[in-house]
Amino acid sequence: MPPPFEFSPQKLVYGGEALGYHDGRVVLVPRVLPGERVEAEEVRTAKGVVHARPLRILAAAPERVEPPCPYFGRCGGCHYQHLGAALQAAAKREILRETLRRIGKITWDEEIPTYAAEPWNYRNQAQLKIAAQADGTVALGFFEAESHRLFPVDTCLILSPRLNEILGELRKQERLARLAAAREVELLADDRDEQVMLTLRGRFEPGEIDTLAHDFLARLPGVASVAIERGSKLRGFGKPSLDYRVGDLHYQVSPGSFFQASRLLIPQLVASVAPGFSPARASGTSPAPLPGGATLSKHDDDGPVGERHGLALDLYAGVGLLSLPLAQSFAEVVAVEGNPVSAADLARNARAQGLANLRVVGQSVFDFLRRFPRSGPDLVVLDPPRAGVGLPTLKLLTGLKPRRITYVSCHPPTLARDLGYLVERGYRLSSVELFDFFPQTFHIESLAKLVRSDPVGREGH
């Protein structure tokens, strides 16, 4: 193994590491800050980039804080506990700008309003890993950083209080021993952090399933819905779905459906996407932007507020988080979702709210756009997974010539790639916002709004 070396990181980059140079090579090191002098050792080299681990902080940056979690550095869930929450968000803004410039060839020098809530106990969803240990015991926790080795945890400072309570119950030895056949338990809490949907995955004997499910329902605090997945079969117990409320809207979320994992900023995100939705009404409080951000406001290109107008397409719609509030503002909304479980929840949620102007299409976005006959929708909302939208689907989308596009992203590199294509095809980026859904981690949730430049699409070419 190469000997340890000293170097000074220059900047934080997407992925949770700091970038610097040593002997003419790019070096990436986690848990260090720009301007520090550190001793590190090489772990591996990939594509000419040295990935190293920090051994000692020789000269600390003044911004460095003591991580409050005893697991930080071993557990792979957090990356930035050594930096205060406000500085984390400022770093994420600059990472977002740089990613837009480097990948999308978009220089965005305008303000990026940044919205944050409490930096701890914010996650309403967790995927806990389960594995047998060498001594025959069963452990519950998260993966170690950059590995698939399980790291046991007693508590997690970014999980909601209810989920931490359940984590403590699951860690009791008598209950852990019964989870030897499981590989993962997923928890989703409602907006009040009261009721929880629990999904257990593993290779269980048929006779174990009923006993386990009824034990969870009877003994785990707040667990109202249990689903046990064995192979391709899923059995449900208790309530068939979880009720999640955002403002005046109610969402039924079934096992196998996706829902946002950060409970404190969902109303603000919805308000920025859907004209007329009020986050203050939803939460009882006003949004709290970080220093350097701005209060949430309607952009001039958001269209009229308080009246229904035009056609909106909600692509990658999930259970309807954005579709339902859009249907309160637009005369017609078409929501497209390829996951059949989520599409069924979406249709049920639309019926429950009495939104007859919301049509649900249960197919992939690509297949939908291939056959959609109408051009010039007033708004298209994109909320894709980490892989982004991609060129084939974007080609079909731009062929429709939507007036406005709102893009919700959980992955800056694919956002930048897709925005670069849209700008080349006659769209102008009008605003970029950052929602710090996941403090202490490198993850960045952002929202970009684009408008069609002119009728013939010449602007921006």
C-alpha positions, 0 to 999 in steps of 0.5 A: 500500500502506498505511504500516507501523504499530506494534502489540502482539499480545495472544494467539496464535490457531489458525493460527499467528498472533498477534492484536492491534488497530490503529485499531479493527481486528483484526490477525493477524501471524505469527511474533510473540508476545504482549506484543511491540512490532512494526512490521508492514505490511498484506498484505490485509484479509478480512472486516474482519480485517487480515492483516499481515507483521512487519517488525521486532521493536521490543521482544521478549518474554522468551519469544522464542528464536532459530529454529534453522532458516534457512528459518523465516519463508519455508518454510510448514511451521513457525510457532512456532520463535521460542517454546520447545517447552514454551511452545508446548504451553501456548499450544496448551492455551489455544487449545484452551480458547478454541476450545471456548468460542467455537465449541462454547459449552463452558467447560472449566476442568479440566486438559488433560493434555498429552503431548510427545516430542522437538520435532525430527526427529519427522515420519515422513511428508512431502509434498515439492513439485516444480516447474520453475524459471525457469532451467529447473532443478527444485526440491524443497521445501515451499510458502512461507507462505500461497502455492503458490510452492515454497521449496527446502530442503536439510534439514528439522529436523522430519523424521526422520533417515531422511527427511532422508537421502532428501531429501538424495539426491533433491536431487542434481542428476542425480536432480532433473533426472529429476523434471521431470515430477513434482509431488510425492513423498510419504515415509512411514517405519516406526516404527523410521525404517528402511524408507520407502514412497515415492509419486511423483505426476506426468505421466510418460512410460510408459517412465520409470516402471520406470526411476525406480522401480528407481533409487529402490529401488536407490539411495535409503537405506531405500526398500523400497516405491515407488508411481508415480501417473500420472493415475488409475493407480498402479503399485507396485514393491518391497514392496507396503506398509510394516510399521508396529509399535505395541506388539505390533501390526503394521499394513500401510500401502499407498500411498493409505492414511492413517497418523499423521505423528508417530512418537513419540507414537502409542503414547500416543494409542492407550493413551488410546483403547483400554483395556488398551493400554500405551504403556510396553510399546509404546515401552519408555519411559514417556510424558513429559508437559510441565510443566502436563500429567499422566501418562497415566492411565485415566479412570473411564469407560474401562471394565474393563481386561484383559477383553473386554466390549461393543461398540465402533464405530471410525468413520473407522478408517483402517488400524486404528490404533485398531480393533486395540487396541480389539478386544483389549479389546472382545468386538466391534468394528465398524470403518468406513472409506470409503477402499477402500485403507485399508479393505483394509489394515484388513481385512488387518491384522485377519486378520494379528492373528487378531482374529476379533471385528473386523468391517470395513465399507468405506463412509462413516460416514454410510451405515453409521450410516443402516443400523446396526440396534443401539442403545446401543454401549458405545463409539464412537470418532471420528477424522475428517479436518479437516472433522470429523463434521458435523451429518447424521452426528452426528444419526444417531450420537446416535440410536444412544445410545452410552454413551461417545464418544471423539473424536480431532481434528486440527482444534479448530474442527470438534471444538468444533462437533461437541462442542457438538452432542453436549453439547446432545444429552445428553452430558457432556464428561469429559476433554480431552487434548492430544497435541503431535504437531507441535511448531513448528507450529500444529497441535493433536491432541486427544482428548475423551471424553464420557459419556451423562449419564443414561438420558433425557439430561436432564443438560446441557440 
